[in-house]
Amino acid sequence: MNLKNNLINLLGVMAVIFLAIGITLLNTEEPSWAGNEKAYAGITSGVILIALRFVMKKKAREEDSGSDQNSK
């Protein structure tokens, strides 16, 4: 379970890094796709990683509660 927690935490850190880079690169003066490809890619990657982290965390909790019930 410790490896899963480390992976979940790593996904969270990566998501924050991608979001920070994407927001930093975002050019709000010219919000066109042409100048902001990297920013949009970073923001999208960060959002996807946050969603993946949420799903993995929920699945890990369900597996933990299932293993606790089986051990009783």
C-alpha positions in Angstrom: 0.0 0.0 0.0 2.9 2.3 0.6 3.9 2.2 -3.0 0.4 3.2 -4.1 0.4 6.1 -1.7 3.8 7.2 -3.0 2.5 7.0 -6.6 -0.6 8.9 -5.7 1.5 11.6 -4.0 3.8 11.7 -7.0 0.8 12.3 -9.4 -0.3 15.2 -7.2 3.2 16.8 -7.3 3.4 16.3 -11.0 -0.1 17.9 -11.5 0.9 20.9 -9.5 4.1 21.3 -11.5 2.3 21.0 -14.8 -0.4 23.5 -13.8 2.2 26.0 -12.5 4.2 25.8 -15.7 1.1 26.1 -17.8 -0.2 29.1 -15.9 3.2 30.7 -16.0 3.5 30.3 -19.8 0.0 31.5 -20.5 -0.1 34.7 -22.4 -3.3 36.4 -21.4 -2.8 39.4 -23.7 -3.2 37.2 -26.7 -5.3 34.2 -25.8 -5.0 32.4 -29.1 -3.9 28.8 -29.6 -0.9 29.8 -31.7 1.0 31.4 -28.9 -0.2 29.3 -26.0 0.2 25.7 -27.1 2.6 24.8 -24.4 0.6 26.6 -21.7 -2.6 24.8 -22.7 -0.8 21.5 -22.9 0.6 22.0 -19.4 -2.8 23.0 -17.9 -4.6 20.1 -19.6 -1.9 17.7 -18.4 -2.2 19.0 -14.9 -6.0 18.6 -14.9 -5.8 15.1 -16.3 -3.2 14.2 -13.6 -5.5 15.6 -10.8 -8.4 13.5 -12.1 -6.2 10.4 -12.3 -5.0 11.1 -8.8 -8.6 11.4 -7.5 -9.6 8.1 -9.2 -6.5 6.2 -7.9 -7.0 7.6 -4.4 -10.7 6.5 -4.4 -9.8 3.1 -5.7 -7.1 2.7 -3.0 -9.6 3.6 -0.3 -12.1 1.0 -1.6 -9.4 -1.7 -1.7 -8.3 -0.8 1.9 -11.9 -1.0 3.1 -12.4 -4.3 1.3 -9.3 -5.8 2.8 -10.3 -4.7 6.3 -13.7 -6.4 5.9 -12.0 -9.6 4.6 -9.6 -9.7 7.6 -12.4 -9.6 10.2 
